[in-house]
């Protein structure tokens, strides 16, 4: 009798838990901890690049810079193909950009948020 009671309890609990799922049309929960701050090249990133990068990454190139960063397309290409975020946020002093010293965390965060925004120009 005790085994029957335990089996019946197990079946009822299983049925209850299987049927207590949420609805499929529930609104997805967004991550409130890391919201994407919409950033654009023109409004937010260009001034950072002009301040920290353009002295070497201009035409003509200076101090061994491998490419210019004078236009939106050039900066976007550096983001997509040259690990720009890795270079500006590294702690390795041999690879950090700019070589004079690390950008502020606020400037780095702006560039990261621009990437998370999809690298829009305007």
N, C-alpha and C positions, 0 to 999 in steps of 0.2 A: 504494500500500500504506500509506503514511504517513497519508493522508487517511482511509482505512478505520479505521486504528488510533485516530486522534483522534476520529472519529465514534463508534466503539464505546465509547471511554473517556467521552465526553460523555454518551452514553445511559446507561451504567452509573452514573455519578455522579448524573445527574438522577434515576434510579430510586431510588438510595440516599437522596438528600436528601428526595425526596417521600414516602418510606415511613418516615422517621425522625421523624415528628411525634409529639407527646405524645398521651396518651389523652384522650378527651373527658370522662372522669369524674374527672379530676385535681382535687384539693382546691385551691380558689382561694387565691392568695397574698394575704395582707392586708398593708397598709402599716404596718410596724412603726415608722416614723418619726413618724407623726401619729395615734396611737391616740386614739379618742374616750374621754375620761374622762366617765363617766356623771354628769351633774349634774342636780339638780332645783331647782325654784323654792323650795320650802319649805326644803330643807336647805342650799342653796348661794347662791341669787341674792337672796332676799328681804332678807337682812341687808345685802347690798351696796347694793341700792336704798334701803333704809331709811337707810343711812349717807350716801349720796352724792346722792340724788335727792328724797327725800320732803320736804325743807324747802321746796321750791318746788312740787313735783308732788303736792300734797295738796288736800283740799277745806277751805276755799276755796283756789283756785290763787294762787300768789304769783310776783312778779317776771316776769310775762309767760309763765309756763309754759302751754302750750296744752292739756294734758290731765293728769289725775291718774295717778299710778302707785302706787296704794294697794293694789290687789288683783292676784291672779295674772292674771286676764283682762285687766286694764288694761296690765300689763307685757307679757304675751304679745302683745297687740294692737300695742304700741309696737315690739316686735321684728319682727312680721310686716309692719306697714304704715307705720312711721315711721323706718326706718333707725336704730334705736337703736345698733347696733354701730358704724355709721359715725359717729354723733354722739359716742360715747364714745372712739373710737380715732383721730379726726382730729387732724392737727397744726395745723389752721387754728384759731387762737385765737379767731376771731369766731364759730365754730360749735361749738366743743367743749362737751361736757356732762360733768360739771357746769362751769358758767362760772368757778368759783373755781379750776379747774385739773384737769388730766387725772387720772383714776383710776390706781391702780397697774396695772402690766402683769398682775399676778396676778389682780386683780379683773376686768380686761377679759378675760383668758383664761378665767376661770370662766364669764363670760356667753357667750363664744364657744362653749365646750364645752357649755353648756346648750342653745344653739341646735343644735349638731351632734347632741345627744342627742334632739332632737325637741321641745324645750320642755315637758318633763313637769312637772306640778305637784308630784307626790310620788314 
